[in-house]
Amino acid sequence: MTLSLPRWFDLHTHFRQGPAMAAYVKAHQDMGCAGALAMPNTQPPVARVKGAAQGDAWSIESYSAELRAAGAGGFEQLIVPLYLTRQTTAAMIREGASSGLLRACKYYPPHGTTNSEHGVPMDDLIGGEVLRAMEECGVGLCIHGEQHALSGPDYIDAQQNAETQFYTERMPRLLAAHPKLRIVCEHITTRKAAEFVAAAPEHVGATITPQHLLYTLGHLIQGLKYHLYCLPIVKFQDDRAALRAAVMTAGQTKFFAGTDSAPHTTKATACGCAAGCFTGGCAPQLYAMAFEEAGADLGTAEGRALFERFLCLNGPAYYGFPASEQRFVMEKKPSKMEPLETPAGPVTPLPVGMGLELTWSLVG
């Protein structure tokens, strides 16, 4: 069996900074990726819109130039969001939107994930001038939807966790205060988040990663498979079932691909495990495997349509650009991944870290 699909868009990924960027960009292009939304939690963060990079911040302009120099000029679309910090102003939003450089902003819960220490609490943003300016200018808000500064028992528990708290308490207030704000709920992991997005207005969408469609907390804990450790962490079987149901809903327009692929040359460190699963080079295959596990028959027109909508069509439609006219091909044939060699050191892809053999291969 083969699948010929429009080249797809990864609308949440990480290319980092420095000499390894070219390897990360190429890994995406080699898996049929037509474009990317490159996350701004770099070192330093992408916290300005225009101008040269400075010691404390990249600008969207300067970081985009670095990405293009690393090969990202070959993408059909490249979006770099602005990292929302204490220094972000409404004037910056309006000027950035007017220039065409600013298409989205990223909310990070302070100290909630990799390089998120510059983030602003959501309570400080709701009802404020920055979000009002984004709403007026049509600039999207990409949200890492977890409540920050929780104790261990509150962070994850059988009944609640940092994500369910955020979608129960913060998201309703955010929508009420900013009803026209375009929002992408990034890398959702729970039934609560999936149901919230499904019930929200059409301008609220969500990305889902391959690891959250494939795995549960049990896979992570059993043997402490740290290459599966990412933030938000994988959750429970009921949550995975809800994510699978969301992407398997015929005609759905709200859920689309965003891998959160996050390369680390060292996962286990003296101060804890680095968060992020690297899926460069293998994300479409992993997504195909997840759809099959969810019950999709990719050999039928119905199954292919569900998969194509999620992987190739919904994301571009949400961000307002056309689906790719170029195509890539996958074949139902086992394949193996190898660590990615980069100037910064080798990066272990998720299939290798999990001892997983892919059941799909990229052709050509």
C-alpha positions as CSV (number, residue, x, y, z in Angstrom):
1,M,0.0,0.0,0.0
2,T,1.2,3.5,-0.8
3,L,-0.1,6.9,0.1
4,S,0.4,10.0,-2.1
5,L,-0.3,13.1,-0.1
6,P,0.2,16.9,-0.3
7,R,3.4,17.9,1.3
8,W,2.4,18.6,4.9
9,F,3.1,21.5,7.4
10,D,4.5,21.1,10.8
11,L,2.8,23.9,12.7
12,H,4.7,23.4,15.9
13,T,8.4,22.5,15.9
14,H,11.8,23.5,17.2
15,F,14.9,24.2,15.1
16,R,16.9,25.7,18.0
17,Q,20.0,27.8,17.2
18,G,23.6,27.4,16.2
19,P,25.4,25.0,13.8
20,A,22.9,22.1,14.1
21,M,20.0,24.1,12.7
22,A,20.7,23.0,9.2
23,A,20.5,19.3,10.2
24,Y,17.2,19.8,11.9
25,V,15.7,21.7,9.0
26,K,16.9,19.1,6.5
27,A,15.3,16.3,8.6
28,H,12.0,18.0,8.3
29,Q,12.3,18.6,4.5
30,D,13.4,15.0,4.0
31,M,10.1,13.8,5.5
32,G,7.9,15.7,3.0
33,C,7.4,18.8,5.2
34,A,6.4,21.8,3.1
35,G,6.7,24.4,5.9
36,A,6.9,24.9,9.6
37,L,6.0,27.1,12.5
38,A,9.4,27.4,14.3
39,M,9.1,28.0,18.0
40,P,10.7,31.0,19.6
41,N,12.0,29.6,22.9
42,T,15.5,29.8,21.6
43,Q,18.6,31.0,23.4
44,P,18.1,34.0,23.5
45,P,14.4,34.1,22.9
46,V,12.7,35.5,19.8
47,A,11.3,38.5,21.7
48,R,11.4,41.3,19.2
49,V,9.9,41.7,15.8
50,K,12.5,43.7,13.8
51,G,16.1,44.4,13.8
52,A,19.4,42.6,14.3
53,A,19.8,40.0,17.0
54,Q,21.0,41.3,20.3
55,G,22.5,39.7,23.4
56,D,19.1,39.3,25.1
57,A,16.9,38.5,22.2
58,W,16.5,37.5,18.5
59,S,13.9,39.3,16.5
60,I,11.5,37.5,14.2
61,E,13.4,39.2,11.3
62,S,16.9,38.1,12.5
63,Y,15.9,34.5,13.5
64,S,14.0,34.0,10.3
65,A,17.1,35.0,8.4
66,E,19.2,32.5,10.4
67,L,16.6,29.7,9.5
68,R,16.7,30.6,5.8
69,A,20.5,30.5,5.9
70,A,20.2,27.0,7.4
71,G,18.0,25.8,4.5
72,A,14.5,26.9,5.6
73,G,14.3,29.1,2.5
74,G,13.2,25.9,0.8
75,F,10.0,25.8,2.8
76,E,6.8,27.0,1.2
77,Q,5.8,28.7,4.4
78,L,7.9,29.6,7.5
79,I,6.2,31.2,10.5
80,V,8.2,32.4,13.5
81,P,6.0,33.5,16.5
82,L,6.9,36.3,18.9
83,Y,7.7,35.1,22.4
84,L,5.4,37.0,24.8
85,T,7.5,38.5,27.6
86,R,7.3,41.4,30.0
87,Q,8.8,43.5,27.3
88,T,6.1,42.8,24.7
89,T,3.9,45.9,24.0
90,A,0.6,46.5,22.2
91,A,2.6,48.9,19.9
92,M,5.0,46.1,19.0
93,I,2.1,43.9,18.1
94,R,0.5,46.5,15.9
95,E,3.7,47.5,14.2
96,G,4.7,43.8,13.6
97,A,1.3,42.9,12.2
98,S,1.4,45.9,9.9
99,S,4.9,44.9,8.6
100,G,3.7,41.4,7.8
101,L,6.5,39.8,9.9
102,L,4.2,39.1,12.9
103,R,1.6,36.3,12.3
104,A,1.5,34.7,15.7
105,C,2.7,35.0,19.3
106,K,3.6,32.3,21.7
107,Y,2.5,32.0,25.4
108,Y,4.8,30.0,27.6
109,P,3.9,29.3,31.3
110,P,6.9,30.7,33.3
111,H,9.4,27.9,33.9
112,G,6.9,25.4,32.5
113,T,9.1,23.9,29.8
114,T,12.4,24.4,27.9
115,N,13.6,28.0,27.9
116,S,10.3,29.3,29.2
117,E,11.7,31.4,32.0
118,H,10.9,34.6,30.1
119,G,7.2,33.8,30.0
120,V,4.4,35.9,31.6
121,P,1.6,34.3,33.7
122,M,-1.7,34.1,31.7
123,D,-3.5,35.9,34.5
124,D,-1.3,39.0,33.7
125,L,-2.2,38.8,30.0
126,I,-6.0,38.3,30.1
127,G,-7.8,41.5,29.5
128,G,-4.6,43.4,28.8
129,E,-3.5,45.6,25.9
130,V,-1.2,43.1,24.3
131,L,-3.9,40.5,23.7
132,R,-6.4,43.2,22.7
133,A,-3.9,44.4,20.0
134,M,-3.5,40.8,18.8
135,E,-7.3,40.4,18.7
136,E,-7.7,43.6,16.7
137,C,-4.8,42.8,14.3
138,G,-5.7,39.1,13.7
139,V,-2.4,37.9,15.2
140,G,-2.8,34.3,16.5
141,L,-2.0,33.2,20.0
142,C,-0.2,29.8,20.3
143,I,-0.7,28.5,23.8
144,H,1.3,26.1,25.9
145,G,-1.8,25.3,28.0
146,E,-0.6,24.3,31.4
147,Q,-0.9,26.0,34.7
148,H,2.4,27.0,36.2
149,A,3.8,27.0,39.7
150,L,1.9,23.9,40.9
151,S,3.0,21.5,43.6
152,G,3.8,17.9,42.6
153,P,0.4,16.5,43.5
154,D,-1.4,19.3,41.7
155,Y,0.9,19.0,38.7
156,I,-0.3,15.5,37.8
157,D,-2.9,13.5,39.7
158,A,-5.5,10.8,38.7
159,Q,-8.2,13.4,38.7
160,Q,-6.5,16.6,37.4
161,N,-3.2,17.9,36.1
162,A,-1.6,21.2,35.0
163,E,-3.3,21.0,31.6
164,T,-6.8,20.2,32.9
165,Q,-6.5,23.1,35.4
166,F,-5.5,25.5,32.6
167,Y,-8.4,24.5,30.4
168,T,-10.9,24.5,33.3
169,E,-9.9,27.9,34.8
170,R,-7.8,30.0,32.4
171,M,-9.1,29.2,28.9
172,P,-12.8,30.1,29.6
173,R,-11.7,33.5,31.0
174,L,-9.4,34.1,28.1
175,L,-12.1,33.4,25.6
176,A,-14.6,35.6,27.5
177,A,-12.2,38.5,27.6
178,H,-11.0,38.1,24.0
179,P,-13.8,36.5,22.0
180,K,-12.3,37.2,18.6
181,L,-8.7,36.2,19.4
182,R,-7.4,33.4,17.2
183,I,-6.0,30.7,19.4
184,V,-4.1,27.5,18.7
185,C,-4.0,25.2,21.7
186,E,-0.7,23.6,21.3
187,H,0.2,19.9,21.8
188,I,-2.9,19.1,23.7
189,T,-2.8,15.9,25.8
190,T,-6.0,15.5,27.7
191,R,-9.7,14.8,27.2
192,K,-10.5,18.1,28.8
193,A,-8.5,20.1,26.3
194,A,-9.8,18.1,23.3
195,E,-13.4,18.7,24.4
196,F,-12.7,22.4,25.1
197,V,-11.4,22.9,21.6
198,A,-14.2,20.9,19.9
199,A,-16.8,23.1,21.7
200,A,-15.0,26.4,21.1
201,P,-15.6,28.9,18.3
202,E,-14.2,28.0,14.8
203,H,-11.2,30.3,15.3
204,V,-9.9,28.1,18.1
205,G,-7.8,25.1,16.9
206,A,-5.3,22.7,18.3
207,T,-2.1,20.8,17.3
208,I,-1.5,17.2,18.4
209,T,1.8,15.5,18.4
210,P,2.5,11.9,17.2
211,Q,3.7,10.9,20.7
212,H,0.5,12.0,22.4
213,L,-1.6,9.9,19.9
214,L,0.6,6.9,20.3
215,Y,1.7,6.7,23.9
216,T,0.5,6.9,27.5
217,L,2.1,7.6,30.8
218,G,2.5,3.9,31.3
219,H,4.8,3.7,28.2
220,L,7.0,6.5,29.8
221,I,7.1,5.0,33.3
222,Q,7.6,1.4,32.4
223,G,11.3,1.2,32.1
224,L,11.7,5.0,32.4
225,K,11.9,5.5,28.7
226,Y,13.2,9.1,28.9
227,H,13.3,9.7,25.1
228,L,9.5,9.8,25.5
229,Y,9.7,12.6,28.1
230,C,8.2,15.8,26.8
231,L,6.1,18.6,28.1
232,P,3.2,18.3,28.5
233,I,3.9,14.7,29.4
234,V,1.9,11.9,27.8
235,K,-1.2,11.2,29.8
236,F,-3.7,8.3,30.4
237,Q,-5.5,5.9,28.1
238,D,-8.8,7.9,28.3
239,D,-7.0,11.0,27.3
240,R,-5.3,9.3,24.3
241,A,-8.7,7.9,23.3
242,A,-10.1,11.4,23.3
243,L,-7.3,12.8,21.1
244,R,-7.7,9.9,18.7
245,A,-11.5,10.5,18.5
246,A,-10.9,14.2,17.8
247,V,-8.6,13.5,14.8
248,M,-10.8,10.7,13.6
249,T,-14.0,12.8,13.4
250,A,-15.1,13.0,9.8
251,G,-14.8,16.5,8.4
252,Q,-13.2,18.0,11.5
253,T,-11.4,21.3,10.9
254,K,-9.9,22.2,14.3
255,F,-7.2,19.6,14.9
256,F,-4.0,19.5,12.8
257,A,-0.3,18.4,12.9
258,G,2.2,20.0,15.1
259,T,4.9,17.6,16.2
260,D,6.7,19.6,18.9
261,S,9.8,17.9,17.6
262,A,12.5,19.0,20.0
263,P,16.1,18.0,19.4
264,H,18.4,17.4,22.4
265,T,21.9,16.1,22.1
266,T,21.8,15.2,25.8
267,K,18.5,14.0,27.3
268,A,19.5,12.9,30.8
269,T,21.3,15.7,32.6
270,A,22.5,16.3,36.1
271,C,19.5,18.5,36.9
272,G,16.9,16.3,35.3
273,C,15.7,15.0,31.9
274,A,15.5,17.4,29.0
275,A,11.9,17.7,27.7
276,G,11.2,17.0,24.1
277,C,10.8,14.1,21.7
278,F,12.7,14.4,18.4
279,T,10.6,13.2,15.4
280,G,12.4,14.9,12.6
281,G,12.6,12.4,9.7
282,C,9.7,10.2,10.9
283,A,6.7,12.2,12.0
284,P,4.4,11.3,9.0
285,Q,5.1,7.6,9.6
286,L,4.4,7.9,13.3
287,Y,1.2,9.8,12.6
288,A,0.1,7.1,10.1
289,M,0.8,4.4,12.8
290,A,-1.3,6.4,15.3
291,F,-4.2,6.7,12.9
292,E,-4.1,3.0,12.2
293,E,-4.0,2.2,16.0
294,A,-7.0,4.5,16.3
295,G,-8.9,2.4,13.8
296,A,-8.3,4.2,10.5
297,D,-7.9,2.0,7.4
298,L,-5.5,4.0,5.3
299,G,-6.1,1.7,2.4
300,T,-9.7,3.1,2.0
301,A,-10.7,6.5,0.7
302,E,-12.4,7.3,4.0
303,G,-9.2,6.5,6.0
304,R,-7.0,8.4,3.7
305,A,-9.3,11.4,3.8
306,L,-9.2,11.5,7.6
307,F,-5.4,11.3,7.6
308,E,-4.9,13.9,4.9
309,R,-7.2,16.3,6.5
310,F,-5.3,16.2,9.8
311,L,-1.8,16.1,8.4
312,C,-1.9,18.2,5.2
313,L,-5.1,20.4,5.0
314,N,-6.4,21.7,8.3
315,G,-3.2,23.5,9.4
316,P,-2.7,25.5,6.2
317,A,-6.4,26.4,6.2
318,Y,-6.3,27.6,9.8
319,Y,-3.3,29.8,9.2
320,G,-4.8,31.1,5.9
321,F,-2.4,29.8,3.3
322,P,-3.1,27.1,0.6
323,A,-2.3,23.4,0.9
324,S,0.9,22.4,-0.9
325,E,0.6,21.5,-4.6
326,Q,3.6,19.3,-4.2
327,R,3.2,15.7,-3.0
328,F,5.2,13.1,-1.1
329,V,4.7,9.3,-0.9
330,M,4.7,6.8,1.9
331,E,4.7,3.1,1.6
332,K,3.4,0.5,4.0
333,K,6.8,-1.1,4.6
334,P,8.9,-1.5,7.7
335,S,11.8,1.0,8.2
336,K,14.3,2.0,10.8
337,M,15.5,5.3,12.0
338,E,19.1,6.1,13.1
339,P,20.4,8.8,15.4
340,L,20.8,12.1,13.5
341,E,24.4,13.3,13.4
342,T,24.7,17.1,13.8
343,P,27.7,19.4,14.5
344,A,26.4,19.7,18.1
345,G,26.4,15.9,18.5
346,P,24.0,13.0,17.8
347,V,20.2,13.4,18.4
348,T,18.2,10.3,19.1
349,P,14.8,10.1,17.3
350,L,11.8,8.9,19.3
351,P,11.6,5.5,17.4
352,V,15.2,4.7,18.3
353,G,14.7,5.8,21.9
354,M,11.6,3.7,22.2
355,G,13.0,0.7,20.3
356,L,10.2,1.1,17.8
357,E,10.3,-0.1,14.2
358,L,8.3,2.1,11.9
359,T,5.7,0.3,9.8
360,W,5.7,3.0,7.2
361,S,8.5,4.2,4.9
362,L,9.1,7.4,3.0
363,V,9.5,6.9,-0.7
364,G,12.2,8.8,-2.5
